Amino acid sequence: MNGVEAAFFDLDKTVVSKSSSLALRRPFHRAGLVTRTALLKGAYAQLVYLLVGADEKKMARAKESMLALSRGWEQRQVEETVREALSEVIDPFIYLEALDLMELHRARGRRVFIVSSAPEEIVRPLSEHFGSVEVIATRAEVAEGRYTGKLSFYCYGEGKAERIREIATREGIDLGGSFAYSDSITDLPMLEAVGHPVAVNPDRELRREAERRGWQRRDFRNPVRLRERLPHVAAPPRRVTAAAVSAFLAGLAGWLYLRRAAARRAAT
């Protein structure tokens, strides 16, 4: 097949160093969409996600939690909240290495896709800051402008690979010459769908699989401030400072709890 090639990037912990959906709970709280209890649970979940990663069971629980949480929300309000909060929740959490790779692939004539289990309403506004990229993401069911609590498409696991193959067949993309980047073993189907899979900041299982198969491995370590890299990104409002302090304290409390639990286990 002699079609155009593409590069497919997972979002969380591959392009963004945190969970994009969990990171938005604080802006959603300010908008009246999330309770304080859900906010604190989100801070703890974010800490666990960063420390141990997300396996299939954690992703399933996160999906059900988000569906229950978002039932009845207005789609337009969610989109507006996301756009207003972008500079707060993604700066400085975008990997410079990912942005450079996207530019390199575009320079070589490849189409660039963000492929994420996060909702389209989060991924699409965020992706607009990455240059010319296309989006494959989870789609929530909407009725009369509000979320029903159900999904019309869940972009996860084999679902990512199926959608990539569908688009490739329809639009003449040569998957054999294409690239895919991910950190998680749950994205193994997506990585297997292309000729050039790359494990980025891989979890233990994916690192082991990449080593077994001889796949390329990369470690992204340089988050960049988008306001420096992309001047059109607005500075966050001053109220972010207090929010950031609250988030740090919640994370610190969670870390101390995990540390004490680990010490108790070691002592037994």
N, C-alpha and C positions, 0 to 999 in steps of 0.2 A: 504493500500500500504506500502510495507516494503523496499522502496528504500533508497538511500543515502539522507541525508538532506542537505540544503544549507542555506546561509545567503546572502541576496540581499541588497546592500547599494546604495542608491542614492548618487550622488557625491557632487553637489554644496550645501553648507550650511549644509551638513550632514557629509561628510568626509573632504571637503575643505570649509573653512570659507568664500569664495568669489565665484563669478561666474568665472569658469575656462575659458570660452570662452572670456568674456569681459577682463579678466586679460591679455590675450595674444595680445590684440590690440597693445600695445606698442612694443613688439618684432616684430609683423607683420609690424609695421610702420618702424622700423629700417631696415627690410628686403625689404622695398619698396612695400609692399602689401597693406598697409592702408595709406590713406591720413591723414594729420594733423587734418582736420575737423572731420573725422571719429574717430580719436584718442581722441579728446576732448569730442565728444559725448559719447564715450565709458566710459571715466572717470566719466562723469555725470551720465550715466546709471548705472554704478557700485555703485555710492553713493546711488541712489534711490533704487537699488536692496537690498543693505544692510539695508536701513532704513525701507522700507515698504514691501519687499519681491516681489515675482513675481507671478502674477495671470495669468489666461489663456490668457487674452488679451495682457498683457505685453510679455508673452512667444511667442504668435503668431507674434507680431511685431518684437521681437528679431529674430525669425526664418527667417522672410522675409528679414530683414535687413542683416543677415549673408549670406543668399543665394545670394542676390543682390551684396553684397560686395565681395563674393568669386568667382563669375562667372569669368572664365578664368584663375584662379590661377592654378599653377602646383601643383599637389598632392605631388610630391616628395619634392618640396621646402617647402611646408607647414609642412610636417613631419619633415624635417631637422630643420626648425625654431623652432618648438615645442620642440624638443629634446634639442636644444641648450639653450632654454629659461627656461627650467623646474625649475632649481634651483633658478632662479630669481622670477618666478611668483608664486611658491608654498611654498617658505620658508619665513616666518614661518607660513603658513596658513593651515597646516594639523592638524586635531584634534588628539591629543594623545589618547583620549578615543576611537576614531574610529579604530586606528591602534591596540590598545590593544584588542578590540572586534574581529577584524579580526583574530588575533593570537589565541584568545580563541576558536573561531569557528573552525579554522583549527585543533587545538589541539584535538577537540572533533569529528574530522572526517568529518566535513561539508565542502562542496565546497563554496567558497566565490566569489561573483559576484559584479562588479560595474555596476550599471544600470543608464545610464545618457542620457539626451536629447542633450548633447554636442556631437560634431562629434567624430567619432572613432579616427581620426588622433590626437585629443587632449587627449581623454580618455585613449587610449591604452598605449602611452608612459608614461603618468602620473601613470597609474596603475602598471607599472613595478616596481615602488618604494614602493608598498604596500605589497610585498611578492607574494605568489602564489594566484593570483586572475584571474578571467575570466571577459570578458567585453561584455556588451550589450549596444550599443550606436547608435546614429543616423548615418546613412550612406548616404553620398552625392553621386549623380550620377556623374560618371567620364567617359569622352570620350577622347581617345588619350592622356591620362595622365593629362587632365585638367578638372576642375569642370564645369559642365554645368549650375549651378544655380538651379538645381532640386534635389529632394531627392528620394532615392530608399527605405529608411525606416526612419520614424520619430519616435524616441524612446521617446514618451511623452504620459502621461495620460493612456488611455486604451491600447495604443500601447505597453507600458512597460509590462503590465499584460499579454497581448496576447503572447508576445515573451517569457516571463517567463513560461507560461503554455505550449507553444510549446516545449521549451527545456526540461521541466520537463517530458512531455509525451515521448519525443524521447529518453531521457537519464535516465529515471527511477528515477527522483528526487521526494521525498515525500514532497509535498508542505504543507501538514498538519503538519509536524514536522519541517518546515523551518521557517526562520526569515526574516523580511524585515524592513529596517530603512529608514525613510525619514522625511524631515522638512515641506513638502508642501502638502496642500489639493489636489493639482493636481495629487499627487501620491496615492490618495485613492484607485484606482483600484489595484495598486501593493501591497499595504498593505493588502487589502482584499483577495489577492490571496494566502496568506500564513496563517499558523496557529498561528504564533507569530509575529504580527505587533508591531512595536515600533516607536513612534513619537519622533524624535530627533530635539531639538531646534524648536519646531513646530510653524508655523504661527498661527494666532488667530483662523482661521477656523478649522485647523487640531487639535489644542489643545482642542477646544470645542468638536470635534467629538471623539477624543481619550478619553476624560473624559466621554462622553455619553456611549461609548462602553466598558469602563473599560480597555482600552489598556494601556500598559506600556508607560511611558514618560521619556525621558532622556534629560538632558541639557549638551551639550559638551561645555566646556569653556577653554580648555587648548591646544592652538595651539603649535606645537612642531617644532623645527628646524630639518629638515630631516638630515642635515649634522652631527648632534649630535646623532640622533637615527639610521640613516643609513649612515655609513661612506663613502659608495661608491658614494654618491651624491656629485658632484663636487661643489666647491664654485663658486658663480656667479662672472663674470668679474667686474673690478673696475668701468666700465661705468654705472653699475646699480645704483651707488650712485646718480648720477645726474638724472637718470630716476626716481628714487624713490622720489627725491625732487620734480620733476615736477609733478609726480602723486599726491603727497601730496598737492601741491599748487592748482592743479585742483580740487581735492576733497574738499579742504578747501573753495575754491570759490563757489563750488556747495552747500556746507553746509550753508555758509553765505547767499546765495541766498534763500535757502529754509527757513532759520530762519527769514529773513526779510519778506518773503511772509507770513509765519505763523503769524508774529507780525501784519502785515497789516490786515489779516483776523480777528485776535482777536480784533483789534481796531474798526472794523466796526460793 
